């Protein structure tokens, strides 16, 4: 902030000074003509830099391999037929009842 204030103040002072100089109508004294000096040599122009080398082109990517097809499943074996059930044994004949006793006399 201080820098901004100093810059504005300096600019204002220079602006006022230039404005007052412009109002002064008196022409200044003519400067003395200098002795004929030799002309200064012109500086050589700088050489232009060489262009950079272009980068090598990248290798193309490989194509991905196709996926292998899955193997088909085998058929299941057929189930065996169930065995016939055994025939049940015939029931034994019931025992004959005992004969009654002869009646008492």
Biopython code that builds the backbone (N, CA, C, O; Angstrom):
import numpy as np
from Bio.PDB.StructureBuilder import StructureBuilder

atoms = [
    (1, "UNK", "N", (0.828, -1.184, 0.000)),
    (1, "UNK", "CA", (0.000, 0.000, 0.000)),
    (1, "UNK", "C", (0.876, 1.253, 0.000)),
    (1, "UNK", "O", (0.567, 2.253, -0.647)),
    (2, "UNK", "N", (1.993, 1.163, 0.756)),
    (2, "UNK", "CA", (2.896, 2.317, 0.812)),
    (2, "UNK", "C", (3.513, 2.573, -0.558)),
    (2, "UNK", "O", (3.709, 3.719, -0.962)),
    (3, "UNK", "N", (3.812, 1.494, -1.258)),
    (3, "UNK", "CA", (4.398, 1.654, -2.599)),
    (3, "UNK", "C", (3.432, 2.338, -3.548)),
    (3, "UNK", "O", (3.829, 3.164, -4.369)),
    (4, "UNK", "N", (2.165, 1.988, -3.428)),
    (4, "UNK", "CA", (1.155, 2.599, -4.291)),
    (4, "UNK", "C", (1.035, 4.098, -4.006)),
    (4, "UNK", "O", (0.939, 4.903, -4.932)),
    (5, "UNK", "N", (1.039, 4.465, -2.737)),
    (5, "UNK", "CA", (0.933, 5.887, -2.371)),
    (5, "UNK", "C", (2.155, 6.649, -2.869)),
    (5, "UNK", "O", (2.024, 7.754, -3.395)),
    (6, "UNK", "N", (3.364, 6.058, -2.705)),
    (6, "UNK", "CA", (4.591, 6.727, -3.184)),
    (6, "UNK", "C", (4.579, 6.879, -4.696)),
    (6, "UNK", "O", (5.007, 7.909, -5.216)),
    (7, "UNK", "N", (4.096, 5.868, -5.409)),
    (7, "UNK", "CA", (4.057, 5.933, -6.869)),
    (7, "UNK", "C", (3.090, 7.004, -7.345)),
    (7, "UNK", "O", (3.389, 7.730, -8.293)),
    (8, "UNK", "N", (1.931, 7.111, -6.697)),
    (8, "UNK", "CA", (0.945, 8.134, -7.073)),
    (8, "UNK", "C", (1.493, 9.526, -6.785)),
    (8, "UNK", "O", (1.307, 10.445, -7.583)),
    (9, "UNK", "N", (2.166, 9.683, -5.652)),
    (9, "UNK", "CA", (2.723, 11.003, -5.306)),
    (9, "UNK", "C", (3.817, 11.400, -6.291)),
    (9, "UNK", "O", (3.858, 12.551, -6.725)),
    (10, "UNK", "N", (4.709, 10.470, -6.655)),
    (10, "UNK", "CA", (5.774, 10.760, -7.610)),
    (10, "UNK", "C", (5.204, 11.105, -8.980)),
    (10, "UNK", "O", (5.660, 12.046, -9.629)),
    (11, "UNK", "N", (4.221, 10.353, -9.409)),
    (11, "UNK", "CA", (3.578, 10.617, -10.704)),
    (11, "UNK", "C", (2.927, 12.000, -10.710)),
    (11, "UNK", "O", (3.026, 12.739, -11.689)),
    (12, "UNK", "N", (2.263, 12.339, -9.608)),
    (12, "UNK", "CA", (1.603, 13.657, -9.539)),
    (12, "UNK", "C", (2.631, 14.787, -9.582)),
    (12, "UNK", "O", (2.412, 15.795, -10.254)),
    (13, "UNK", "N", (3.756, 14.630, -8.869)),
    (13, "UNK", "CA", (4.782, 15.682, -8.858)),
    (13, "UNK", "C", (5.396, 15.849, -10.241)),
    (13, "UNK", "O", (5.608, 16.974, -10.692)),
    (14, "UNK", "N", (5.680, 14.755, -10.911)),
    (14, "UNK", "CA", (6.240, 14.851, -12.266)),
    (14, "UNK", "C", (5.240, 15.449, -13.239)),
    (14, "UNK", "O", (5.610, 16.217, -14.128)),
    (15, "UNK", "N", (3.996, 15.102, -13.073)),
    (15, "UNK", "CA", (2.960, 15.623, -13.967)),
    (15, "UNK", "C", (2.812, 17.133, -13.799)),
    (15, "UNK", "O", (2.669, 17.854, -14.787)),
    (16, "UNK", "N", (2.844, 17.615, -12.562)),
    (16, "UNK", "CA", (2.734, 19.061, -12.321)),
    (16, "UNK", "C", (3.959, 19.771, -12.867)),
    (16, "UNK", "O", (3.835, 20.838, -13.469)),
    (17, "UNK", "N", (5.138, 19.198, -12.670)),
    (17, "UNK", "CA", (6.363, 19.824, -13.163)),
    (17, "UNK", "C", (6.371, 19.933, -14.681)),
    (17, "UNK", "O", (6.788, 20.953, -15.230)),
    (18, "UNK", "N", (5.919, 18.903, -15.350)),
    (18, "UNK", "CA", (5.869, 18.946, -16.824)),
    (18, "UNK", "C", (4.837, 19.948, -17.298)),
    (18, "UNK", "O", (5.023, 20.614, -18.317)),
    (19, "UNK", "N", (3.751, 20.050, -16.554)),
    (19, "UNK", "CA", (2.711, 21.000, -16.942)),
    (19, "UNK", "C", (3.230, 22.424, -16.809)),
    (19, "UNK", "O", (2.913, 23.257, -17.657)),
    (20, "UNK", "N", (4.003, 22.735, -15.795)),
    (20, "UNK", "CA", (4.542, 24.092, -15.613)),
    (20, "UNK", "C", (5.611, 24.376, -16.664)),
    (20, "UNK", "O", (5.708, 25.507, -17.139)),
    (21, "UNK", "N", (6.397, 23.404, -17.032)),
    (21, "UNK", "CA", (7.400, 23.630, -18.064)),
    (21, "UNK", "C", (6.750, 23.966, -19.398)),
    (21, "UNK", "O", (7.250, 24.794, -20.160)),
    (22, "UNK", "N", (5.630, 23.312, -19.666)),
    (22, "UNK", "CA", (4.956, 23.563, -20.934)),
    (22, "UNK", "C", (4.422, 24.981, -21.031)),
    (22, "UNK", "O", (4.237, 25.484, -22.140)),
    (23, "UNK", "N", (4.165, 25.649, -19.898)),
    (23, "UNK", "CA", (3.629, 27.004, -19.918)),
    (23, "UNK", "C", (4.733, 28.047, -20.066)),
    (23, "UNK", "O", (4.472, 29.199, -20.413)),
    (24, "UNK", "N", (5.945, 27.635, -19.802)),
    (24, "UNK", "CA", (7.061, 28.568, -19.925)),
    (24, "UNK", "C", (7.342, 28.789, -21.406)),
    (24, "UNK", "O", (7.766, 27.852, -22.083)),
    (25, "UNK", "N", (7.121, 29.992, -21.937)),
    (25, "UNK", "CA", (7.279, 30.257, -23.364)),
    (25, "UNK", "C", (8.673, 30.698, -23.766)),
    (25, "UNK", "O", (8.928, 30.870, -24.958)),
    (26, "UNK", "N", (9.591, 30.889, -22.820)),
    (26, "UNK", "CA", (10.919, 31.401, -23.181)),
    (26, "UNK", "C", (11.735, 30.294, -23.819)),
    (26, "UNK", "O", (11.854, 29.204, -23.260)),
    (27, "UNK", "N", (12.308, 30.572, -25.011)),
    (27, "UNK", "CA", (13.115, 29.543, -25.654)),
    (27, "UNK", "C", (14.451, 29.405, -24.962)),
    (27, "UNK", "O", (14.995, 30.388, -24.458)),
    (28, "UNK", "N", (14.983, 28.207, -24.930)),
    (28, "UNK", "CA", (16.264, 27.961, -24.303)),
    (28, "UNK", "C", (17.404, 28.358, -25.227)),
    (28, "UNK", "O", (17.214, 28.549, -26.429)),
    (29, "UNK", "N", (18.583, 28.477, -24.647)),
    (29, "UNK", "CA", (19.761, 28.844, -25.439)),
    (29, "UNK", "C", (20.136, 27.693, -26.346)),
    (29, "UNK", "O", (19.917, 26.526, -26.020)),
    (30, "UNK", "N", (20.711, 28.041, -27.505)),
    (30, "UNK", "CA", (21.121, 27.024, -28.453)),
    (30, "UNK", "C", (22.388, 26.364, -27.952)),
    (30, "UNK", "O", (23.313, 27.034, -27.493)),
    (31, "UNK", "N", (22.422, 25.085, -28.041)),
    (31, "UNK", "CA", (23.580, 24.345, -27.564)),
    (31, "UNK", "C", (24.751, 24.510, -28.505)),
    (31, "UNK", "O", (24.566, 24.744, -29.700)),
    (32, "UNK", "N", (25.961, 24.388, -27.973)),
    (32, "UNK", "CA", (27.159, 24.522, -28.790)),
    (32, "UNK", "C", (27.267, 23.327, -29.717)),
    (32, "UNK", "O", (26.888, 22.203, -29.389)),
    (33, "UNK", "N", (27.808, 23.629, -30.901)),
    (33, "UNK", "CA", (27.983, 22.556, -31.873)),
    (33, "UNK", "C", (29.222, 21.781, -31.468)),
    (33, "UNK", "O", (30.287, 22.359, -31.253)),
    (34, "UNK", "N", (29.077, 20.495, -31.369)),
    (34, "UNK", "CA", (30.199, 19.677, -30.954)),
    (34, "UNK", "C", (31.199, 19.496, -32.085)),
    (34, "UNK", "O", (30.868, 19.657, -33.260)),
    (35, "UNK", "N", (32.424, 19.159, -31.713)),
    (35, "UNK", "CA", (33.450, 18.881, -32.714)),
    (35, "UNK", "C", (33.032, 17.660, -33.508)),
    (35, "UNK", "O", (32.296, 16.800, -33.023)),
    (36, "UNK", "N", (33.517, 17.603, -34.734)),
    (36, "UNK", "CA", (33.137, 16.495, -35.598)),
    (36, "UNK", "C", (33.750, 15.218, -35.053)),
    (36, "UNK", "O", (34.951, 14.987, -35.193)),
    (37, "UNK", "N", (32.947, 14.415, -34.450)),
    (37, "UNK", "CA", (33.453, 13.149, -33.922)),
    (37, "UNK", "C", (33.290, 12.029, -34.936)),
    (37, "UNK", "O", (32.498, 12.135, -35.872)),
    (38, "UNK", "N", (34.034, 10.970, -34.744)),
    (38, "UNK", "CA", (33.887, 9.836, -35.668)),
    (38, "UNK", "C", (32.604, 9.090, -35.333)),
    (38, "UNK", "O", (32.163, 9.025, -34.185)),
    (39, "UNK", "N", (32.048, 8.547, -36.359)),
    (39, "UNK", "CA", (30.796, 7.822, -36.182)),
    (39, "UNK", "C", (31.068, 6.523, -35.433)),
    (39, "UNK", "O", (32.030, 5.817, -35.736)),
    (40, "UNK", "N", (30.239, 6.215, -34.475)),
    (40, "UNK", "CA", (30.420, 4.958, -33.733)),
    (40, "UNK", "C", (30.127, 3.754, -34.618)),
    (40, "UNK", "O", (29.263, 3.816, -35.492)),
    (41, "UNK", "N", (30.846, 2.660, -34.390)),
    (41, "UNK", "CA", (30.613, 1.462, -35.214)),
    (41, "UNK", "C", (29.309, 0.799, -34.787)),
    (41, "UNK", "O", (28.924, 0.793, -33.617)),
    (42, "UNK", "N", (28.684, 0.268, -35.753)),
    (42, "UNK", "CA", (27.403, -0.389, -35.486)),
    (42, "UNK", "C", (27.672, -1.774, -34.905)),
    (42, "UNK", "O", (28.535, -2.502, -35.395)),
    (43, "UNK", "N", (26.942, -2.126, -33.878)),
    (43, "UNK", "CA", (27.123, -3.463, -33.276)),
    (43, "UNK", "C", (26.647, -4.559, -34.225)),
    (43, "UNK", "O", (25.654, -4.389, -34.932)),
    (44, "UNK", "N", (27.348, -5.662, -34.236)),
    (44, "UNK", "CA", (26.954, -6.775, -35.107)),
    (44, "UNK", "C", (25.665, -7.387, -34.580)),
    (44, "UNK", "O", (25.429, -7.458, -33.374)),
    (45, "UNK", "N", (24.848, -7.823, -35.517)),
    (45, "UNK", "CA", (23.596, -8.468, -35.116)),
    (45, "UNK", "C", (23.891, -9.843, -34.548)),
    (45, "UNK", "O", (24.802, -10.526, -35.015)),
    (46, "UNK", "N", (23.137, -10.251, -33.557)),
    (46, "UNK", "CA", (23.331, -11.587, -32.965)),
    (46, "UNK", "C", (22.904, -12.676, -33.929)),
    (46, "UNK", "O", (21.959, -12.514, -34.701)),
    (47, "UNK", "N", (23.613, -13.779, -33.868)),
    (47, "UNK", "CA", (23.250, -14.880, -34.770)),
    (47, "UNK", "C", (21.968, -15.539, -34.272)),
    (47, "UNK", "O", (21.693, -15.587, -33.073)),
    (48, "UNK", "N", (21.209, -16.035, -35.209)),
    (48, "UNK", "CA", (19.936, -16.666, -34.880)),
    (48, "UNK", "C", (20.189, -18.073, -34.370)),
    (48, "UNK", "O", (21.019, -18.795, -34.923)),
    (49, "UNK", "N", (19.498, -18.459, -33.347)),
    (49, "UNK", "CA", (19.676, -19.808, -32.791)),
    (49, "UNK", "C", (19.171, -20.878, -33.747)),
    (49, "UNK", "O", (18.225, -20.656, -34.502)),
    (50, "UNK", "N", (19.807, -22.030, -33.705)),
    (50, "UNK", "CA", (19.403, -23.144, -34.570)),
    (50, "UNK", "C", (18.075, -23.723, -34.093)),
    (50, "UNK", "O", (17.734, -23.668, -32.912)),
    (51, "UNK", "N", (17.345, -24.274, -35.045)),
    (51, "UNK", "CA", (16.077, -24.904, -34.690)),
    (51, "UNK", "C", (16.329, -26.172, -33.897)),
    (51, "UNK", "O", (17.321, -26.866, -34.119)),
    (52, "UNK", "N", (15.434, -26.470, -32.976)),
    (52, "UNK", "CA", (15.561, -27.695, -32.178)),
    (52, "UNK", "C", (15.270, -28.930, -33.016)),
    (52, "UNK", "O", (14.525, -28.877, -33.995)),
    (53, "UNK", "N", (15.864, -30.023, -32.619)),
    (53, "UNK", "CA", (15.657, -31.283, -33.333)),
    (53, "UNK", "C", (14.259, -31.792, -33.030)),
    (53, "UNK", "O", (13.783, -31.696, -31.899)),
    (54, "UNK", "N", (13.600, -32.339, -34.055)),
    (54, "UNK", "CA", (12.260, -32.889, -33.849)),
    (54, "UNK", "C", (12.360, -34.216, -33.129)),
    (54, "UNK", "O", (13.290, -34.985, -33.371)),
    (55, "UNK", "N", (11.428, -34.491, -32.262)),
    (55, "UNK", "CA", (11.428, -35.764, -31.535)),
    (55, "UNK", "C", (11.081, -36.928, -32.452)),
    (55, "UNK", "O", (10.374, -36.756, -33.445)),
    (56, "UNK", "N", (11.585, -38.118, -32.113)),
    (56, "UNK", "CA", (11.294, -39.308, -32.907)),
    (56, "UNK", "C", (9.835, -39.691, -32.746)),
    (56, "UNK", "O", (9.220, -39.439, -31.710)),
    (57, "UNK", "N", (9.287, -40.308, -33.793)),
    (57, "UNK", "CA", (7.881, -40.704, -33.742)),
    (57, "UNK", "C", (7.743, -41.947, -32.887)),
    (57, "UNK", "O", (8.572, -42.853, -32.967)),
    (58, "UNK", "N", (6.716, -41.997, -32.077)),
    (58, "UNK", "CA", (6.505, -43.145, -31.192)),
    (58, "UNK", "C", (6.095, -44.383, -31.973)),
    (58, "UNK", "O", (5.528, -44.296, -33.062)),
    (59, "UNK", "N", (6.397, -45.542, -31.387)),
    (59, "UNK", "CA", (6.043, -46.821, -32.008)),
    (59, "UNK", "C", (4.542, -47.032, -31.885)),
    (59, "UNK", "O", (3.938, -46.689, -30.869)),
    (60, "UNK", "N", (3.937, -47.605, -32.943)),
    (60, "UNK", "CA", (2.500, -47.884, -32.900)),
    (60, "UNK", "C", (2.208, -48.972, -31.886)),
    (60, "UNK", "O", (2.988, -49.913, -31.746)),
    (61, "UNK", "N", (1.115, -48.859, -31.190)),
    (61, "UNK", "CA", (0.740, -49.883, -30.210)),
    (61, "UNK", "C", (0.312, -51.173, -30.900)),
    (61, "UNK", "O", (-0.205, -51.144, -32.016)),
    (62, "UNK", "N", (0.533, -52.320, -30.224)),
    (62, "UNK", "CA", (0.139, -53.612, -30.786)),
    (62, "UNK", "C", (-1.358, -53.810, -30.595)),
    (62, "UNK", "O", (-1.966, -53.281, -29.665)),
    (63, "UNK", "N", (-1.938, -54.598, -31.516)),
    (63, "UNK", "CA", (-3.360, -54.911, -31.424)),
    (63, "UNK", "C", (-3.558, -56.003, -30.392)),
    (63, "UNK", "O", (-2.784, -56.959, -30.353)),
    (64, "UNK", "N", (-4.562, -55.882, -29.569)),
    (64, "UNK", "CA", (-4.813, -56.906, -28.556)),
    (64, "UNK", "C", (-5.256, -58.213, -29.185)),
    (64, "UNK", "O", (-5.956, -58.196, -30.197)),
    (65, "UNK", "N", (-4.864, -59.363, -28.606)),
    (65, "UNK", "CA", (-5.248, -60.674, -29.125)),
    (65, "UNK", "C", (-6.713, -60.940, -28.820)),
    (65, "UNK", "O", (-7.248, -60.491, -27.807)),
    (66, "UNK", "N", (-7.354, -61.685, -29.729)),
    (66, "UNK", "CA", (-8.749, -62.050, -29.480)),
    (66, "UNK", "C", (-8.820, -63.082, -28.367)),
    (66, "UNK", "O", (-7.905, -63.890, -28.212)),
    (67, "UNK", "N", (-9.882, -63.063, -27.603)),
    (67, "UNK", "CA", (-10.048, -64.062, -26.538)),
    (67, "UNK", "C", (-10.345, -65.442, -27.107)),
    (67, "UNK", "O", (-10.999, -65.557, -28.143)),
    (68, "UNK", "N", (-9.871, -66.490, -26.438)),
    (68, "UNK", "CA", (-10.119, -67.865, -26.879)),
    (68, "UNK", "C", (-11.555, -68.219, -26.550)),
    (68, "UNK", "O", (-12.090, -67.843, -25.506)),
    (69, "UNK", "N", (-12.184, -68.973, -27.497)),
    (69, "UNK", "CA", (-13.565, -69.390, -27.235)),
    (69, "UNK", "C", (-13.586, -70.450, -26.153)),
    (69, "UNK", "O", (-12.676, -71.278, -26.102)),
    (70, "UNK", "N", (-14.577, -70.461, -25.295)),
    (70, "UNK", "CA", (-14.685, -71.472, -24.242)),
    (70, "UNK", "C", (-14.999, -72.848, -24.812)),
    (70, "UNK", "O", (-15.670, -72.957, -25.838)),
    (71, "UNK", "N", (-14.518, -73.900, -24.152)),
    (71, "UNK", "CA", (-14.779, -75.272, -24.590)),
    (71, "UNK", "C", (-16.214, -75.629, -24.232)),
    (71, "UNK", "O", (-16.713, -75.257, -23.170)),
    (72, "UNK", "N", (-16.888, -76.375, -25.157)),
    (72, "UNK", "CA", (-18.263, -76.787, -24.865)),
    (72, "UNK", "C", (-18.258, -77.869, -23.784)),
    (72, "UNK", "O", (-17.369, -78.721, -23.775)),
    (73, "UNK", "N", (-19.216, -77.849, -22.890)),
    (73, "UNK", "CA", (-19.305, -78.867, -21.836)),
    (73, "UNK", "C", (-19.709, -80.231, -22.400)),
    (73, "UNK", "O", (-20.420, -80.291, -23.403)),
    (74, "UNK", "N", (-19.266, -81.332, -21.771)),
    (74, "UNK", "CA", (-19.652, -82.670, -22.195)),
    (74, "UNK", "C", (-21.045, -82.970, -21.686)),
    (74, "UNK", "O", (-21.507, -82.381, -20.709)),
    (75, "UNK", "N", (-21.723, -83.917, -22.380)),
    (75, "UNK", "CA", (-23.056, -84.304, -21.929)),
    (75, "UNK", "C", (-22.932, -85.189, -20.710)),
    (75, "UNK", "O", (-21.989, -85.975, -20.612)),
    (76, "UNK", "N", (-23.819, -85.083, -19.821)),
    (76, "UNK", "CA", (-23.832, -85.963, -18.635)),
    (76, "UNK", "C", (-24.220, -87.395, -18.996)),
    (76, "UNK", "O", (-24.959, -87.606, -19.957)),
    (77, "UNK", "N", (-23.742, -88.367, -18.253)),
    (77, "UNK", "CA", (-24.104, -89.762, -18.508)),
    (77, "UNK", "C", (-25.534, -89.986, -18.037)),
    (77, "UNK", "O", (-26.026, -89.340, -17.112)),
    (78, "UNK", "N", (-26.178, -90.933, -18.715)),
    (78, "UNK", "CA", (-27.575, -91.224, -18.388)),
    (78, "UNK", "C", (-27.623, -92.005, -17.093)),
    (78, "UNK", "O", (-26.794, -92.890, -16.881)),
    (79, "UNK", "N", (-28.560, -91.704, -16.229)),
    (79, "UNK", "CA", (-28.676, -92.416, -14.949)),
    (79, "UNK", "C", (-29.107, -93.869, -15.139)),
    (79, "UNK", "O", (-29.865, -94.167, -16.062)),
    (80, "UNK", "N", (-28.640, -94.775, -14.287)),
    (80, "UNK", "CA", (-29.017, -96.201, -14.365)),
    (80, "UNK", "C", (-30.460, -96.364, -13.929)),
    (80, "UNK", "O", (-30.963, -95.627, -13.080)),
    (81, "UNK", "N", (-31.120, -97.359, -14.539)),
    (81, "UNK", "CA", (-32.509, -97.616, -14.170)),
    (81, "UNK", "C", (-32.543, -98.220, -12.777)),
    (81, "UNK", "O", (-31.658, -99.003, -12.433)),
    (82, "UNK", "N", (-33.497, -97.895, -11.996)),
    (82, "UNK", "CA", (-33.614, -98.464, -10.640)),
    (82, "UNK", "C", (-33.932, -99.962, -10.667)),
    (82, "UNK", "O", (-34.652, -100.417, -11.556)),
    (83, "UNK", "N", (-33.414, -100.729, -9.718)),
    (83, "UNK", "CA", (-33.699, -102.175, -9.632)),
    (83, "UNK", "C", (-35.125, -102.379, -9.165)),
    (83, "UNK", "O", (-35.682, -101.583, -8.409)),
    (84, "UNK", "N", (-35.700, -103.483, -9.643)),
    (84, "UNK", "CA", (-37.066, -103.782, -9.197)),
    (84, "UNK", "C", (-37.036, -104.162, -7.724)),
    (84, "UNK", "O", (-36.085, -104.790, -7.260)),
    (85, "UNK", "N", (-38.057, -103.787, -7.005)),
    (85, "UNK", "CA", (-38.123, -104.135, -5.588)),
    (85, "UNK", "C", (-38.331, -105.643, -5.391)),
    (85, "UNK", "O", (-38.991, -106.290, -6.205)),
    (86, "UNK", "N", (-37.776, -106.194, -4.324)),
    (86, "UNK", "CA", (-37.959, -107.633, -4.028)),
    (86, "UNK", "C", (-39.402, -107.893, -3.637)),
    (86, "UNK", "O", (-40.067, -107.051, -3.035)),
    (87, "UNK", "N", (-39.863, -109.071, -3.994)),
    (87, "UNK", "CA", (-41.244, -109.429, -3.663)),
    (87, "UNK", "C", (-41.294, -109.783, -2.194)),
    (87, "UNK", "O", (-40.398, -110.454, -1.682)),
    (88, "UNK", "N", (-42.325, -109.341, -1.518)),
    (88, "UNK", "CA", (-42.448, -109.629, -0.092)),
    (88, "UNK", "C", (-42.713, -111.117, 0.164)),
    (88, "UNK", "O", (-43.396, -111.763, -0.631)),
    (89, "UNK", "N", (-42.185, -111.667, 1.258)),
    (89, "UNK", "CA", (-42.409, -113.078, 1.607)),
    (89, "UNK", "C", (-43.860, -113.283, 1.994)),
    (89, "UNK", "O", (-44.497, -112.411, 2.584)),
    (90, "UNK", "N", (-44.367, -114.457, 1.649)),
    (90, "UNK", "CA", (-45.767, -114.738, 1.985)),
    (90, "UNK", "C", (-45.880, -114.943, 3.491)),
    (90, "UNK", "O", (-44.966, -115.511, 4.089)),
    (91, "UNK", "N", (-46.937, -114.515, 4.110)),
    (91, "UNK", "CA", (-47.097, -114.670, 5.553)),
    (91, "UNK", "C", (-47.301, -116.145, 5.935)),
    (91, "UNK", "O", (-47.951, -116.886, 5.198)),
    (92, "UNK", "N", (-46.766, -116.566, 7.049)),
    (92, "UNK", "CA", (-46.943, -117.965, 7.523)),
    (92, "UNK", "C", (-48.388, -118.153, 7.972)),
    (92, "UNK", "O", (-49.035, -117.239, 8.483)),
    (93, "UNK", "N", (-48.850, -119.340, 7.768)),
    (93, "UNK", "CA", (-50.227, -119.606, 8.198)),
    (93, "UNK", "C", (-50.268, -119.579, 9.717)),
    (93, "UNK", "O", (-49.317, -120.018, 10.364)),
    (94, "UNK", "N", (-51.315, -119.088, 10.281)),
    (94, "UNK", "CA", (-51.454, -119.073, 11.747)),
    (94, "UNK", "C", (-51.559, -120.482, 12.337)),
    (94, "UNK", "O", (-52.091, -121.383, 11.688)),
    (95, "UNK", "N", (-51.057, -120.683, 13.561)),
    (95, "UNK", "CA", (-51.126, -121.998, 14.212)),
    (95, "UNK", "C", (-52.581, -122.303, 14.570)),
    (95, "UNK", "O", (-53.377, -121.426, 14.907)),
    (96, "UNK", "N", (-52.862, -123.530, 14.480)),
    (96, "UNK", "CA", (-54.253, -123.912, 14.769)),
    (96, "UNK", "C", (-54.435, -123.870, 16.276)),
    (96, "UNK", "O", (-53.515, -124.190, 17.029)),
    (97, "UNK", "N", (-55.583, -123.487, 16.699)),
    (97, "UNK", "CA", (-55.875, -123.446, 18.127)),
    (97, "UNK", "C", (-55.934, -124.862, 18.726)),
    (97, "UNK", "O", (-56.284, -125.821, 18.039)),
    (98, "UNK", "N", (-55.589, -124.973, 20.008)),
    (98, "UNK", "CA", (-55.656, -126.303, 20.682)),
    (98, "UNK", "C", (-57.106, -126.727, 20.816)),
    (98, "UNK", "O", (-57.999, -125.893, 20.966)),
    (99, "UNK", "N", (-57.324, -127.988, 20.762)),
    (99, "UNK", "CA", (-58.692, -128.466, 20.898)),
    (99, "UNK", "C", (-59.118, -128.354, 22.357)),
    (99, "UNK", "O", (-58.284, -128.417, 23.260)),
    (100, "UNK", "N", (-60.356, -128.196, 22.572)),
    (100, "UNK", "CA", (-60.867, -128.068, 23.930)),
    (100, "UNK", "C", (-60.727, -129.395, 24.691)),
    (100, "UNK", "O", (-60.710, -130.455, 24.066)),
    (101, "UNK", "N", (-60.626, -129.356, 26.039)),
    (101, "UNK", "CA", (-60.510, -130.559, 26.853)),
    (101, "UNK", "C", (-61.868, -131.220, 26.979)),
    (101, "UNK", "O", (-62.924, -130.589, 26.943)),
    (102, "UNK", "N", (-61.777, -132.470, 27.121)),
    (102, "UNK", "CA", (-63.083, -133.102, 27.318)),
    (102, "UNK", "C", (-63.716, -132.644, 28.642)),
    (102, "UNK", "O", (-62.997, -132.335, 29.593)),
    (103, "UNK", "N", (-64.980, -132.602, 28.706)),
    (103, "UNK", "CA", (-65.673, -132.098, 29.868)),
    (103, "UNK", "C", (-65.515, -133.045, 31.067)),
    (103, "UNK", "O", (-65.459, -134.261, 30.882)),
    (104, "UNK", "N", (-65.445, -132.529, 32.243)),
    (104, "UNK", "CA", (-65.263, -133.327, 33.445)),
    (104, "UNK", "C", (-66.570, -134.088, 33.718)),
    (104, "UNK", "O", (-67.656, -133.612, 33.386)),
    (105, "UNK", "N", (-66.440, -135.356, 34.367)),
    (105, "UNK", "CA", (-67.642, -136.121, 34.621)),
    (105, "UNK", "C", (-67.974, -136.097, 36.017)),
    (105, "UNK", "O", (-68.969, -136.695, 36.425)),
]
sb = StructureBuilder()
sb.init_structure("model")
sb.init_model(0)
sb.init_chain("A")
sb.init_seg("    ")
for serial, (resi, resn, name, xyz) in enumerate(atoms, 1):
    if name == "N":
        sb.init_residue(resn, " ", resi, " ")
    sb.init_atom(name, np.array(xyz, "f"), 0.0, 1.0, " ", f" {name:<3s}", serial, name[0])
structure = sb.get_structure()
